[in-house]
Amino acid sequence: MKSKKNNMTSWKKLAQRVLRLESEAVALQVRHVDEAFLRAAQLIARCSGRVILMGIGKSGLIGRKLAATFSSTGTPSFFVHPTESMHGDLGMVIAGDVVLALSYSGETEEMKRLLSILKSRKLPLIAMTGRPGSMLGKSADVVVHVNVQKEACPLNIAPTSSTTAMLAMGDALALCVMEMKGFDKDDFARLHPGGALGKRLTLRVRDMMHQSKENPLMLENETVEDALEVMTQTRMGAASIVDRRGRLTGVFTDGDLRRGLQKEPSLLTRKVGDVMTRSPRTIGPDDLVADVAALFKKFGLDNFPVVDKHGKPVGILDEKDLLEEGMM
């Protein structure tokens, strides 16, 4: 291998060319979202078993990723290596499964040897290939066409544009199937309980809110000085003001306190009900924390009273809690 001289400009242009060619290759696949593509999606959506992804080399790596995408969006899937399948792994494939075979050329020897076996077991076969007239294409029940004009590789040899296009087309197929099956946010949450994604989909306000002694509550006839003491004890920077029935009527914040003292030095002796903010914005205990995070940003608030269906404040959620949890 010959070493080339340091030429930052030409390398930068090469990288830009690669990105441009691969993005163009993906965009060109829109024309292949046709009746055959939709038949393939319907075949998978109606599958009573699993989707078996198969491929050799770079196509195999794409197959592994697509198996993960299908599985995470409600379609049980896994990858079976064509060579290993000839040595026992075909035992993982059962009646009711659908095979999605990936091969840009459609003439891979390992795939060819499998075709007759798959046909004998009467397994539906979807081919994702750049050559519908190849042996794989002719043997398939449905062909999802993925074709590119050239590889991004300067030698036009290494699979680059073709594998990128195959990955994008596979994602389009998986998400189309997801839509056909009515897979929604709740379904997604059940399959992704861990990590940051799990939090966004499952964490409720009731799981994070401050309640009981940590929930600052006051009556309207108490003084601003009392409010200052309550906010200091709970470290919330705000207090929820309630009537005799315990229903929320307003809030009083440390910002209200600072602004009020500038205008009225005797503010501490006033009734908090006279200077509070009436009809404040509130959230519910069953709201998703991810949705509430957007409200913090939208309205520029530091905290929200958490109110139940009877209008009673059962807790308070502070912006700092979301920041500590990595939700903002």
N, C-alpha and C positions, 0 to 999 in steps of 0.2 A: 504494500500500500504506500503510495507516494504522499509525502507530507507537503501541504501547500503553505505558501507564505501567508503571514498574518495580513488579512485584508478585511478589516471590520466593515467597510462599506458594502463589499460584495456579499458578505455573510448576512448582513442585515437585509439586503435585497432578497437573498435566497429565502430567508425566514418569512419575509412578507409575501413572497411568491407562493410559498407552501400554504400559508393561511388563506390566501386569496383563492388558490386552486381548490383547496378542500372545501371552502365555504361555497364556491360555485358548484362543486360536485354535489353537495347536499341540496342546494337550491334546485338543481336539475331533477332531483328525484320526485318533485311535486307532480311531474307528468306521469309518473308510474303509480300514483295513487288512483287506481282504476277499478274496474269491476273485479278483476282477479285479486287485487289487494283486499277489497271488501269481502270477497268470498273466503279468503284466508282468515280474515279477522272473525268472520262468522263461524268458520270451522273450529277455531280455537275457543270462541266464546261458548259454543255448544258442547265442547269436549267434556266427557264425563270423567276422564282420567287426568293425566298431566301432559304438559307440553315438554317434549324431549328435544333439546337443542343438540345438534351435532355439527361438527366442523373440524377441519384440519388446519394447523398453523395459525396464522393471524385470524382466519375466520373462526377457528375454535375459540380464540380469546374473546372475540366479539360474542360468540355463542354463550360463553360463561357469563358475560355481563348481561346479556339479554335474558338469560334464565333468572338472574337475580331481579331484573326489572319486572318480568312477568310475575314472579312469586310475590314481590312486594306490592303489586297492584291487584292482587286477588286471583291470580291464575297459577296454581301450583306447577312448578317447572324445575327441571334440573338438566345439567349438561352431561352427556355421555360421549366419551371419546370414541370415534369410529374404530380405531385399532383395538382399544381395550374391549369394545363391545364384542369383537370376534373371539375374545378369550374369556367370556363369562358375563361381561357387564350387560349383555342383552337380557339377562335375567331380571334386570331392574325395569324393563319395558313390559307393560302389561296391556291387555285388551282395554280399549277405551282411551288410550293415549293417542296423542297427535305428534308426529315427528316434524320438526322444523329444521331442515338441513341447509347449512350455509356453505356455499362454495362459489366464488366469483367466476371461475372457469367452468364449473360444473363437470369437470372431467377428472377430479382427484381419484386416484386409484383406490384408496381406502374407502371412499364413498361408493364407488362403483360396485365393490364387492358386497356392500351392504344392501343395495337396492333390491335384489331378488329376495333376500331374506325378509326385508320389511314388507314387500309385496305379498309374500307367502303368508305372513301373519296378518294381512289385511289391515295394516295400520295406515291411516290417512297420512299422506306425505305432502308437506309444503316445501317447495324449494325457493330459497332466496339466492338468486344468481344473476350474473351479468350476461349470461348466455342462455336464453330460454330454449334454444335448439340443441343444447348439450345433452349428454346422456342423463344427467340429473334432471334437467328441465323436462325432457320427454317422459321420464318415469314418474314425475310428480303429478299429484291430483290438482294442485294449484301452483302457479309460479308467480312469485313476487319479484318483479324485474328491478334490478339495481344495476345501472349502467353509468359509467363515467367516461369522459372523453380522453383523459390522460391521468396518469398517476402524478402526484405532487413530487415524487422522487425525481431529482435531476436526470437520472438515467432512465426514467419511465419504467422502472422494474419493481422496486420494493412496493408492496401493497400499502398505499397511503390514502389517496383519495377514495379508492374503492372500499377500504375497510371503514373509513369515516362515514361514507354514504350508507354502507350496510348497517352500521351502528345506528345512524339516524333513522333509517327506514324501519329497523327493528323496534326502536323506541316508539315510532309512530304507530306501528302495528300493536304493540303492547298497550299503549294508551287508548287506542281505538277499541280494543277488546275491553279494557277497563270501563269505558263509557257504555259499551253494549251491555255489560253485566250489571250496570248500575252501582258500581263500586264507589262509595262516597267517603267523606271525611271520617265518619265514625268507623267504617271498615278499615280505613287506613290507620287510624289510631290503634285499633286492636292488633295490627301487625307490626307496629312501630312503638312499643311501649317504652323503650329506653332512649337515653341520650337527649340531646337538645331537641331533636324532632319529636320524640315522645312527649316531652314537656309541652311543646307548642300545641300538640293535638289533644292532650289529656288533662293538663293541669288546670284546675278550677280555682276561682277566687276563694272559695271556702277552704282550700288547701293552704292558702298563704296569708289570709287576712288575720289581723290582730283582733282578738275577741276577749270577752270577759273583762278582767282587770286591765288589759292592754287596750281596750276600746274606750276612748275618752268620751263620756256622755255627761251632759249637763241639762238642767232645767232652764227655761227662758228667764226666770226671775232671779237667777244667780248673777253675780257680778262679773265684770271683765277680769277683776283680780282673781276670782275663783277659777275662771277659765285659764288664766296664766298658770296657776298652780297645777291644774289638771293636765295641761299640755306639757308642763315640765316633768310631771311624774311619769307620764306615758311616753314621752319623747316622740310624740307624733307630729307636733307642730300644727295641730288642728284639733278641734273638739266638735262633736255632733250635738246639736241643740235639739231637745225633745220637749213635747208638751206633757201634760199630766198623764196621758194615755201611753206615753213612750213612743209616739210617732215623731219622725224627723220633721222639724220645721225650718232648720237652717244649720249653717256651719260658721264657726269662727276660727280663723287661722292666725298664725303668728304674723303673717303679712298684713292682715286686717289690724292687728294690734299695733304694728309699727306705723302704718299709715294713719291710724286713728290718733295715736299719741302726738304726732306732728301737728295735728289740727286741734286737738283737745287734750291738754295735759292732765285734766281730771278724769280721763276716760276710764281709769281703773275702777271708779266707783259706780259707773253706769251699769244698768242691767244688760247682760249679754244679749238678751232677746231684742233690745232696741238697736243694736249695732251689728248684729250678725248678718250674714248673707242668706237671704231667704230663697227657698226653692232651688237648692244646690243640685248640681249634677250628681247622680248616684249610679251605682252598679249593683248587680245581683250576685248572690253567693254561688250560683251555678254558671255564671259567665266564664268563658274561657279566658285565662290570663293573657294569652296571646292577643285576643281581641281587645282586652282592656289596655294593653300596652300601647296600642294605636291611639286610644282615647287620651292617654296621658300626653302623648305628643301633640295630638290635634288641639287640645284645649289648654295645654301648658300648665296643668295642675300638678301639685306635689302629692296629693292623696285624694282618695274617693271614699265617701261613706258607703258601706255595704248594707243595702236595705232589703228586708224580706218582703213577701207579698202583702203583708199588712202595713207596710210603710215604716216599720221599726228598724232602726240601725242595729244590725247584729255584729258588725265589725267595721274595720277600716283597713284599706289597702294603701300602702305608701310606695311611692316611686322607687325608693331605695331598695325595697324588697325585691322588685323586679330586676333592678340592676345587679344585685347580689346573686340572683338566680340565673343571670345571663339571659333574661327575657327581653332586654332593651339594649 
